[in-house]
Amino acid sequence: MAVVVTACGGSGPLPFVPTAEPTPSATRELRVVVLETGGGAPIAGATLTVDGASAVTGEDGSATFAAARGATVAAAAEGHDPASGVVPDEGDLQLELRSNVVSGRLTDGGGRPVEGARVFVDGQATWVRSDARGNYALPGVPGEGTLLVKRAGYRLAEVALDGEPTKDVTLEPFEARALYAPAAVFEGAGRLDDLLDLIDRTEANAMVIDVKETGGWLYYETDLPEARESGADSHPIFALEELLPALKERGIYTIARMVVMKDNTVGASRPELAVRNTATGRPWEDFGGGIWLDPYNPGVAEYIAAIAGDLADKGFDEVQLDYVRFFSDGDYSVADTNLPNTQSFRLPAIRRLFRVVSERLATERAFFSADVFPISFIAPDDQGIGQRPEVIMPYVDYFSPMVYPSHYGPFTFGFAQPNEHPYAVIDETLEIMNRQSAGLPMRIRPWIQDFGYGEFRAYTVADIKAEMKALRDNDALGWMIWNARAFFTEAALGPPREGEDAGITTASP
């Protein structure tokens, strides 16, 4: 039967010829199947969204709902990259999602699990730790890039990402044995060559390089805005882009030592960050004229974290903080801090600084360490400086007590003159610290002395070896030797150890 439609304003009817097929419906019942990339296993629990409506896939990876032809269906599932597709005129819609979780097991050379390792992708902020069995599962991993594994006591490991979801990694043990390198080593003619030659001839395989001392200047060239603002960039001594590659080529592990709270440059240029002298209204100074930053003041932790991150970005293997404590050695009666100077306030302030720096370095290649006074860990309180195990140990990779027997007070551990008992003093100290650090992923690597202090005699080969034996007997991982002038007793150092140069473990994909 013909249908006639009259045209508006026209003189006659227009013919309407029906099509052979009915006009398609605007919507249709659609079954969507979500699978792992490559037609793999079905993905249950994936959320499907189309035109504001949503559905969730079942155990078979599918969900059925009404959808308009040509509409876009978006699929998302935990641990996978999202994907989308267009509703076809007929049939099912299949979507494939790439798993972005990389998992695996971390072991040492003997096949034993490595617990507490930090696993992350180079350039990304997400990280996880391996469990007691050495297992890890890291989400948000791209198809290409570099997986990094960082654990104190082992070399940094890197693995190329190639789309495979499983990456087992064998970590290589590493022990740093470091000599101190103050600014004088880089300013004096021939001093750096002499120190490098000493490292070549001995078991030493690392250097602790001063990058910021109590003056507050940064000894390296940098365009860090925070350093420019404070004036800390005005006294560079070396260019790290030249120094660090040269040291790494020789297999030397590089540790950047940074003095934190004693800082004349920032204290003078940004007095709002410093401890205040109530008598003068100016920054408080200790008996030696040193200005101290106030850990309570907003911006102090952030300033230190910015420098630590800059050092890591420039290629140091480790960033080490020193003088992370409250002020001392001055007229306390005119010293004023932003909050009450009591232990209950001091400890959270120091904890926060370590947390802020730790977070900044968490997904950097550089390890994080801190120097501490042993007395705050032997005594039951913080000794007025804010250092205690619970506010430092959980945040660092390497914990570095300065176990110099010459600096222990008379009758510590029952010794009238602790300087004369290097083995026993260090042995007793580390027994306490090992108990305090039980269960934490950090390792203890102490500073030991190769010097004489005040009225006490200089240490001999026998003394230094006694210090080293106390470290070994208490499972300390390596050592760092302090001599303010960087002149070391070579006879106390063993010969080079084969295969113990610093370096990265590169695992096969």
N, C-alpha and C positions, 0 to 999 in steps of 0.2 A: 504494500500500500504506500503510495507516495505521500510525503509530508510537504505541505506548502507553507512557506514563511513569507509574509508580506513585508517588503522593504519599506522602511520609513521614507516617505516623500517620493517613493518610486511610483511608477505607473502600473506595475504588475508584480506578480509573485515571483520569488526566486526558488529554484529547485534545491532540495536538500537530499544529498545522496549518502545513505548510511555506509560506514566502512564494513569490511567483512569481519573484522575482529572487534570485540568490545573494548572500550577505552579502559586502560589499566587503572586499577585502584590507586589512590594516593599513598596508601600504606599497605604493608603486607606482613605476614608472620615470618620472622627471620630467625634462623638458628646460626649463632656465631660460635665457632670453635677456636679456642686459644691454645696454641702449642708453643713449645720451646723452639727456638730458631733451628731451621733445618728439618722441620717436620718431626720434631722429637716428642717428648712426653707431654701429655695434656697438663695445663696449668689450672689448678683449682683455686678458687678464691679471687680470680681476676675480676676487676671492676670494669664493666662496659658502660659507656655513656653515649647517648645519642639524643639530640634535641632536648636536653635537659632531663631526660629520664635515664635511669640506670638499672643495671642488673648485675648479678654476680655469678660467675661460672661455678658449676658443680664439680664433682670428682672427675668426671670425664672431660673437663675443660670446656663445657659448652653451656650456653644459656639461650633461651628462646623468648622473643618479645616482638611486639609490633613496631615497625619502623618504616619510614617513608623511603621509597626508592630514591637513590641518589644522595641520601643523607650520609653524613660521616659518623662512623662508629669509632670511638676512642677506647683503647684498652690499656689498663694499668695494673700491675701486680708487683707486690713487694719483691725486691731483689731482681727486678727486670727493668729494661728500658721500655718506655711506652711505645705503642704503635697505633696505627689507625687504618681504616679501610672504608670504602664506599659501599652502601647497601646495593646489591645487584637486583636486577629485575626479577630474578628467580634463583633458587638454589641457596646453599649455605654460604656464609662468609667465613673464611679461615684467616686468622691473624697469627703472626709469629712474633714472639717477644724474646729478645736476647737477654739471657741471664747476665746480670752485672755483678754477681757475687763471685769472688775468687776465694777459694778455701784450700787448706792444705795442712801439712804437719811440719813443724820445725824440729830438727834434731841436731845433736852435736856429732862429731866425727865417730863416736862410738855407738851411734844409733839411739842415744838417750834423748828423751823429750826436752825441749828448751821452753821453760815456762816464763811468762812475763815479757816476752819480746814485743816490741811495738811494730806493727805492720801497717803500711800506708803506701799510697801511690805518690810518686814524686810530683809535687805541684798541687796536690789536693789536701784538704784540711781534715778529712775523715781518717780515723785510725782505730785499730783494735789491738788488744794484747792476746798473746797465745795463752792457752789454759794449761793446767797441770800435765796434760798429755801432749802438749806441744801443738794442739790444734788451734786453728784460727779460721774465721770467715769474715772477709772484708766486703761490705756492700759498696755500690756506686762506682765500680771499677770500669774504666773505659776499655774499648776493644784494643787499643794500643797505648803504650806508655811504659813506665818502669815501676815495678813493685820494689819497695825498700823494706828491709827488715833490720831493726836497730835494737840491740840488747847489750847492756854493759857486760864486758868480759869476752865479747866476740867482735870480729870485724863487721863493719857495715856490709850487708848483703844486698845485691840488686839483681832483679830478675826481669827480663823482657816480657811484656804482656803480648800474647799472640791470639787471644780469643779463647784459649783453653781455660776451663773453670777450675782446674786443680793445679796448684803450684806447691810442691813439697820442696823445702830448702834445708840444706845442711849448712849449719853455721860453723865458721872457723874460729877457734879461740884466739884472743889477742890480749897481750899484756904490755902496757906502756911502762917504760923505764925512762924517766925524763930528767933532763938537766935544765936548770933555770936560766933564762936568757933575758936579762934586764936591758934597758935602753942602751947602756954602755957597750953592749956587745955589737950593736948596730952602728954606733957612733965612733967607736975607736978603731983606728986602722988595724986591720988584720985580726980583730977579735972574733968576728963571725967565722972566718976561715979556721981559726984555732979551735973553736968549739965544734965545728963540723968535723974536723980531723979527729978530735977526741971521740966523738960519736962513732966515727968509722972504725976506730981502733978498739972500741969497747962494746959491752952489751947494751949500752944506752941506745934507744931507738926513738926517742921523742924529745921535744923541746917545749917548755912552758915559756911563751913569749909575752912580755909585758906589752899590752896595748893601751892601758889606761892606769896611771898611777895616782898617788894622792893629789897631785897638782890638778888633775881633772882633764888634762889635754889628751886627745886621742893621738897615739903615736903613728897611726896609719892614715893614708890619704882617703878621704871619704866625702861624698856629697850628701850625707844623711842630713835632712832638714833640722832634726833635733840638735845635732852637733853644731850646725851652722848658727842656730839660734842662740846657743849657749856660749859660743866662741871656742868650743872644744876642738874644732877642726883647724886651729891656727898653728899647731906645732907638729906637723907630720915628720916622721923620721924615715919611714920606709913605705914602699908601694907594695901592697899585698899581691897585686896581680903579677908582680915579678918574683917576690919572695916565696910565696906559697908553692907555686909550681916547681921552683928550684929545690925546695925542701922535700916535696913529695916525690920528685924524681929520684932522690936519694933514699927513699923509703922511710922518711922521718914523719912521725905522727905529730901533728901540730895542735898545741893547746893555747888558746888566747886567755891570758890572765887579766882580769879587769877589776880594779879597786872600785868599790861601790859607794859607800856612804861618806868616805873622806874625800872631799872634792872641792878644791879651792876655786876652780873655774866656774862651775855651776852655782856654787854657794855665793859667789860674788855677782854673777850676771843675773841670777834668778834667786834673790834672797828669800823670796816667799817659800822656797823649797828647803831652806836651811834651818838648823836649830838657832833660836834667837837669843841674843844677849839682852836680858831684861834691864841692865844698867845703861846700855848704849843704844838699844833698839836696832843694832846691827847684827849680822850673823855672829854667833858664838864661835870662839876659837879655842882650841886646846892649848896646852902649854908650849907647843911647838909652832903655834900660829896656823894650825890646820883648821879649815872650816868643815863642819859635818852636816850632811843632809839629814833631815828629819824624816824617818820612815813613815810617820803618820801623814805627811803632807801629800795631797793628791798630785799625781804627776811624777813622783819619784820612781815608783815601780815601772811606770810606763816609759820613762826615759831610759832606764837600765834595759828594759826589754827591747826597746828600739835598737840600742847599740848591740845587744846580744844577737838580735836577728840580723843586723848588718854584718856582723862578724861571721855568722853562719853562712849568709848568702855569699860572702866573699871567699869561702872555701876552707875555713878552719875545721879541723876534725872534732874539736871540742871547745866549748866556751866555759870558762871557769870564773866564778865570782869570788872575790875576796873582800874582807871588811863589810860583810853583810850583817851589820849589827848596829846597836845604838852607840852614841858618842861616849868617849872616855878621855881620861888624862887631862882634865882641865878643872876650872872652878865651877863646880856643879851648882853653887848657890845662885849663879846668875844665868843658868841655862834653862831655856823654856821650850817645851815641845808642844805640838798642836793638841795632844791628848795627854792625860796623866802618865807620868813616867813610872808605871808600875808593871809588874810582870804580866798581869792579866790583860793589859793593853799592849804591851810590847810583843808578846808571842803572836797574836793575830796579825799584827802589822808585818812582822818578818815572814810569817806564813803566806800572807797575801803577795808579798814581793816574789817569793819563790814560785807561787802558783802562776802569777802573771808571766814570769820569764819562762817557766816550764811550758805553758801553753803556747808561747811564741815559738819555742824551739821544738815542740812536739813532733811536727812533720818536716823538720829540717834534717839534713844529713848529719849535722853536728850533734855530738853528745853534750850533755849538760852536767857540770860539776860545781862544787863549792868547797872553799877552804873554811875551816872552823877552828875555834879554840877548844882543845880537849877539856878544859876545866868545866865548861858548861854541860858536858856529857858525863863527867865523873861526879860532879856535885849534884845535889837534888834540885837545884833551881837554876835560873838562867844567868846568874852572876851579874845581873844588871844590864846585859847586852842583847837579850832577846833570842839567844841561840839555845835550842833544845832539840832532841831527836825528832819529836813529833812534828815540828814545823819546818824541818829541812829534809830529813831522810826520805820521805815519800815522794819528793819532787825531783830528785836528782838521779842521774845515771851513775855518777861517781861521787862518793863522799870522801873528802880529803882533809882529815884532821892533821893539824900541824903538831906532830908528836915529838917536839924538840925537848929532850930531857932537861936542857939548860933553862927552860922556861917554866918548869914545874916548881911550885913553892916548896920550901923546906918541909920535910917529913910527909910529903905526899907518898902514899903507899908505904909509909914507915921509914922512908929513906931521908936521912938528914940532909944529904946533898944529892938530889935525883940525877944531876948531871953525870955522876960517877956510876950510874947504873942503867945504861942505855937499853940493854935487853929487858931487864925486869920492868922498867917503867913503861916501855912500849907494850910489852906482853900484857901487863895488867890493864892498860888502857884499852887495847883491842879486844880483850875478853869481854869488857863491859859493852863496847860498841857492837860487837857481834851479837850480843843478846838483844840490844836495842834495835838492830836492823833485821832481825829474824823475820823471814817471810816476805821481805821487800825485794823487788827486782834490781835494786842498786847494788853496786860493789864498792868496797872500801879500798881506796888507793891513797895512802898517807904521804905527807911531806915528811922527810927526815932531814937531819942537819949534817952539814959538813962545814962547821965553823965553831968559833969560840964566842961566848956571849958574856959581856961584862967582866966580872972577876973570874969567870970559869975558863978553863983551858980549852984550846982548840981540840976538835975531835981528831983522832988518829984513824989509821986504816982499821985497826981492831974495833974501835968504837963504831965506825960506820958499818962494818960487817956484822956487828952485834945487832945494830938497828935492823938491818936487812933480814937477819935470821928471825928476829921477833915478828917481822911482817910475815915471813913464810910460815912460821909456826902457827899463825893465826889466820891463815888463808887470805891475807890481804893480796890484792891483785896488782903487783908491780909497786913502783915507788916514784917519787919526785924528790930530787935533792936540791935543797936550798943553800946557796951561798950568795950573799948580796952582791959580791963582786964577780960572780960566775967563774971562780977559780976552784976547780974540783980535784979531789985526791984520786988520781987515776988508778993507783994501786988497789983501791977499794972496789974497783969495777972489774967485772969479769970480761972475758973475751967476747967478740961478736957471736951471736947465736944464729945458727943457720935457719933461714926461713922465717925469721921473726921481724922482718921489716914491716912497716905499716902498709896498709893497702886495703882495697875493697874486695870482697868475695863476689865474683860474678857467676851466678848460677845459670846453667843451661835451661832454656824454656822447655 
